[in-house]
Amino acid sequence: MRNRIRAALCAGLVFATGGGTAAAYSPSVADMDATARAVGNRRDLAERIGRSIFTTEWSAEVSQVSANQIETHLIVGIRIWGVKFHRPITRQEFVDEVVAVIERAFAAAPATEEIDVWASVPISVAKGVVVNGDLAIPTSRTVFSITARNGESPASLRARANRLSDGVYWDAEWARDAFKEST
């Protein structure tokens, strides 16, 4: 009898100290990135989109996801760094990544009307120059941008990105120097 009571007490103690079904939640890197990089008046959607995007390590780093809604219009913006790629990529691989990021964003937030993606590079700023407030000078510049409307196919988006027109901007110097040669 005494051994049964001791066994029951031990089992209760194990369950009470974490050996049961309840466990502490530890957020993933994707969760933390999504929270840290989400902005806009629909931050909840920006975080949801971010969790979808940040489950993959892209060659081009996604630095910000914004979601803004005015009445029924939901617009998402995704900023990518156009420098220090995690691995060398071709221009076509960059386009493929941008299209994949857009697909994930639409899948995570199907009510999104439009997604704007832009790549930025830092601009060197001299010490002591004002970079905040009304007199601020820019600290980055856009080198690529594309707008995708909900319902546009990945093939259409890819073709537009490669045509250099129809709502797509490529900085010629950046596009020439940023990518490895295609093989």
The 8 nearest C-alpha neighbors of each residue, nearest first, counted from 0:
[[1, 3, 2, 4, 5, 6, 7, 8],
 [0, 2, 4, 3, 5, 6, 7, 8],
 [3, 1, 5, 4, 0, 6, 7, 8],
 [4, 2, 6, 0, 5, 1, 7, 8],
 [5, 3, 7, 1, 6, 2, 8, 0],
 [4, 6, 2, 8, 3, 7, 9, 1],
 [7, 5, 3, 9, 4, 8, 2, 10],
 [8, 6, 4, 10, 9, 5, 3, 11],
 [7, 9, 11, 5, 10, 6, 12, 4],
 [10, 8, 12, 6, 11, 7, 13, 5],
 [11, 9, 7, 13, 12, 8, 6, 14],
 [12, 10, 8, 14, 9, 13, 15, 7],
 [11, 13, 9, 15, 10, 14, 8, 16],
 [14, 12, 18, 10, 16, 11, 15, 9],
 [13, 15, 19, 18, 11, 12, 16, 17],
 [14, 16, 12, 13, 17, 11, 18, 19],
 [17, 15, 13, 14, 18, 12, 19, 11],
 [18, 16, 19, 14, 15, 22, 13, 21],
 [17, 19, 14, 13, 16, 20, 15, 21],
 [20, 18, 14, 17, 21, 15, 13, 22],
 [19, 21, 22, 18, 17, 14, 15, 23],
 [22, 20, 19, 17, 23, 18, 14, 24],
 [23, 21, 17, 24, 20, 19, 18, 25],
 [22, 24, 25, 21, 17, 26, 20, 18],
 [25, 23, 26, 22, 21, 27, 30, 20],
 [24, 26, 23, 27, 22, 28, 30, 31],
 [27, 25, 30, 24, 31, 28, 29, 23],
 [28, 26, 30, 29, 31, 25, 32, 54],
 [27, 29, 31, 30, 32, 26, 53, 54],
 [28, 30, 53, 32, 27, 50, 54, 31],
 [31, 29, 27, 33, 28, 32, 50, 26],
 [30, 32, 28, 34, 33, 29, 35, 27],
 [33, 31, 35, 29, 34, 30, 36, 28],
 [34, 32, 49, 46, 30, 50, 31, 36],
 [33, 35, 31, 32, 37, 46, 36, 30],
 [34, 36, 32, 33, 37, 31, 63, 46],
 [35, 37, 63, 33, 34, 32, 64, 62],
 [38, 36, 64, 45, 46, 34, 65, 35],
 [39, 37, 65, 42, 64, 45, 36, 66],
 [40, 38, 65, 66, 67, 42, 41, 37],
 [39, 41, 67, 42, 66, 68, 38, 65],
 [42, 40, 66, 43, 67, 39, 44, 45],
 [41, 43, 45, 39, 38, 44, 40, 37],
 [42, 44, 46, 41, 45, 47, 37, 66],
 [45, 43, 47, 46, 42, 41, 48, 66],
 [44, 46, 42, 66, 48, 37, 65, 43],
 [45, 47, 49, 33, 43, 44, 48, 37],
 [48, 46, 44, 50, 49, 45, 43, 107],
 [49, 47, 45, 51, 104, 107, 46, 50],
 [50, 48, 33, 46, 52, 51, 47, 53],
 [51, 49, 47, 33, 29, 53, 48, 30],
 [50, 52, 48, 49, 53, 54, 103, 47],
 [51, 53, 49, 50, 54, 48, 55, 100],
 [54, 52, 29, 55, 50, 49, 51, 56],
 [53, 55, 29, 52, 51, 50, 56, 28],
 [56, 54, 53, 57, 52, 51, 29, 50],
 [57, 55, 58, 53, 54, 60, 85, 59],
 [58, 56, 59, 55, 60, 96, 85, 61],
 [57, 59, 85, 84, 86, 60, 56, 88],
 [58, 60, 84, 57, 80, 79, 61, 85],
 [61, 59, 80, 79, 62, 57, 58, 84],
 [60, 62, 79, 78, 63, 59, 80, 77],
 [63, 61, 79, 78, 60, 36, 80, 64],
 [64, 62, 36, 78, 77, 61, 37, 65],
 [63, 65, 77, 37, 45, 76, 36, 38],
 [66, 64, 38, 76, 39, 45, 75, 37],
 [65, 67, 75, 39, 45, 41, 74, 42],
 [68, 66, 40, 39, 41, 74, 73, 75],
 [67, 69, 73, 72, 70, 74, 41, 40],
 [68, 70, 72, 71, 73, 67, 74, 40],
 [69, 71, 72, 68, 73, 67, 74, 40],
 [72, 70, 69, 73, 68, 110, 112, 111],
 [71, 73, 69, 68, 70, 112, 74, 111],
 [74, 72, 68, 111, 112, 67, 71, 69],
 [75, 73, 113, 67, 66, 112, 111, 114],
 [76, 74, 66, 114, 65, 115, 113, 67],
 [75, 77, 115, 65, 114, 64, 116, 66],
 [76, 78, 64, 116, 63, 115, 65, 117],
 [79, 77, 63, 117, 62, 118, 116, 61],
 [80, 78, 61, 118, 62, 60, 117, 81],
 [81, 79, 119, 118, 60, 82, 120, 59],
 [80, 82, 118, 119, 120, 79, 59, 83],
 [83, 81, 80, 84, 120, 177, 59, 119],
 [84, 82, 85, 81, 59, 80, 86, 60],
 [83, 85, 59, 58, 86, 82, 87, 60],
 [86, 84, 58, 83, 59, 87, 57, 60],
 [85, 87, 84, 58, 88, 83, 59, 57],
 [86, 88, 179, 84, 178, 85, 89, 58],
 [89, 87, 178, 179, 92, 86, 93, 90],
 [90, 88, 178, 179, 92, 91, 181, 180],
 [89, 91, 93, 92, 178, 94, 88, 174],
 [92, 90, 94, 93, 89, 95, 88, 161],
 [93, 91, 95, 89, 94, 90, 88, 96],
 [92, 94, 90, 96, 91, 95, 97, 89],
 [93, 95, 91, 97, 92, 96, 98, 90],
 [96, 94, 92, 98, 93, 97, 91, 99],
 [97, 95, 99, 93, 98, 94, 100, 92],
 [96, 98, 94, 100, 99, 95, 101, 93],
 [97, 99, 101, 95, 96, 100, 102, 94],
 [100, 98, 96, 102, 101, 97, 95, 103],
 [101, 99, 97, 103, 102, 98, 96, 104],
 [100, 102, 104, 98, 99, 103, 97, 105],
 [103, 101, 99, 105, 104, 100, 106, 98],
 [104, 102, 106, 100, 101, 105, 107, 99],
 [103, 105, 101, 107, 48, 106, 102, 108],
 [104, 106, 109, 108, 102, 107, 103, 101],
 [107, 105, 103, 104, 109, 108, 102, 48],
 [108, 106, 104, 48, 105, 103, 109, 47],
 [107, 109, 105, 110, 106, 111, 104, 48],
 [110, 108, 105, 111, 106, 107, 104, 149],
 [109, 111, 108, 112, 73, 105, 149, 72],
 [112, 110, 73, 109, 113, 108, 74, 105],
 [111, 113, 149, 73, 74, 148, 110, 72],
 [114, 112, 148, 74, 147, 111, 149, 75],
 [115, 113, 75, 147, 76, 146, 74, 116],
 [114, 116, 146, 76, 145, 77, 75, 147],
 [117, 115, 77, 145, 144, 76, 78, 146],
 [116, 118, 144, 78, 143, 79, 145, 119],
 [117, 119, 79, 143, 81, 80, 142, 141],
 [120, 118, 141, 80, 81, 140, 142, 139],
 [119, 121, 81, 139, 140, 82, 80, 122],
 [122, 120, 139, 138, 140, 123, 119, 82],
 [121, 123, 139, 138, 124, 120, 140, 137],
 [124, 122, 121, 125, 138, 139, 137, 126],
 [125, 123, 122, 126, 128, 138, 130, 136],
 [126, 124, 128, 127, 123, 129, 122, 130],
 [125, 127, 128, 124, 129, 123, 130, 138],
 [126, 128, 125, 129, 124, 130, 135, 131],
 [129, 127, 126, 125, 130, 124, 136, 135],
 [128, 130, 135, 131, 127, 136, 134, 132],
 [129, 131, 135, 136, 128, 137, 138, 132],
 [132, 130, 135, 129, 133, 134, 136, 137],
 [131, 133, 135, 134, 130, 129, 136, 137],
 [132, 134, 135, 131, 136, 130, 129, 137],
 [135, 133, 132, 129, 136, 131, 130, 128],
 [136, 134, 130, 131, 129, 132, 133, 137],
 [135, 137, 130, 129, 138, 134, 131, 128],
 [138, 136, 139, 135, 130, 140, 122, 124],
 [137, 139, 122, 121, 136, 124, 123, 130],
 [140, 138, 121, 122, 120, 137, 119, 141],
 [139, 141, 119, 120, 142, 121, 122, 138],
 [140, 142, 119, 118, 143, 117, 120, 139],
 [141, 143, 170, 119, 118, 169, 140, 173],
 [144, 142, 169, 118, 168, 117, 141, 170],
 [145, 143, 117, 168, 116, 167, 118, 169],
 [144, 146, 167, 116, 115, 166, 117, 168],
 [145, 147, 115, 114, 166, 116, 148, 113],
 [148, 146, 114, 113, 115, 149, 145, 151],
 [149, 147, 113, 151, 112, 150, 114, 146],
 [150, 148, 112, 151, 113, 147, 111, 105],
 [149, 151, 148, 152, 147, 112, 105, 153],
 [152, 150, 149, 148, 155, 153, 156, 147],
 [151, 153, 155, 154, 150, 156, 157, 149],
 [152, 154, 156, 155, 157, 98, 151, 102],
 [155, 153, 157, 152, 156, 158, 151, 159],
 [156, 154, 158, 152, 157, 153, 159, 151],
 [155, 157, 153, 159, 158, 154, 160, 152],
 [156, 158, 154, 160, 155, 159, 153, 161],
 [157, 159, 155, 161, 160, 156, 154, 162],
 [160, 158, 162, 156, 161, 157, 155, 165],
 [161, 159, 157, 158, 162, 163, 167, 156],
 [160, 162, 158, 159, 163, 157, 94, 91],
 [163, 161, 159, 164, 160, 158, 165, 167],
 [164, 162, 161, 167, 160, 168, 159, 169],
 [165, 163, 167, 162, 166, 159, 168, 160],
 [164, 166, 167, 159, 163, 162, 160, 145],
 [165, 167, 164, 145, 146, 168, 144, 159],
 [168, 166, 145, 164, 144, 165, 163, 160],
 [167, 169, 144, 143, 163, 145, 170, 166],
 [168, 170, 143, 142, 171, 174, 167, 144],
 [169, 171, 142, 173, 172, 174, 143, 168],
 [170, 172, 174, 173, 169, 175, 142, 176],
 [173, 171, 175, 174, 170, 176, 177, 169],
 [172, 174, 176, 175, 170, 177, 171, 142],
 [175, 173, 171, 172, 177, 176, 170, 169],
 [174, 176, 172, 173, 171, 177, 178, 170],
 [177, 175, 173, 174, 178, 172, 179, 171],
 [178, 176, 173, 174, 175, 179, 82, 81],
 [179, 177, 89, 88, 90, 176, 180, 87],
 [180, 178, 89, 88, 87, 181, 177, 90],
 [179, 181, 89, 182, 178, 90, 88, 87],
 [182, 180, 89, 179, 90, 91, 88, 178],
 [181, 180, 89, 179, 88, 91, 90, 92]]
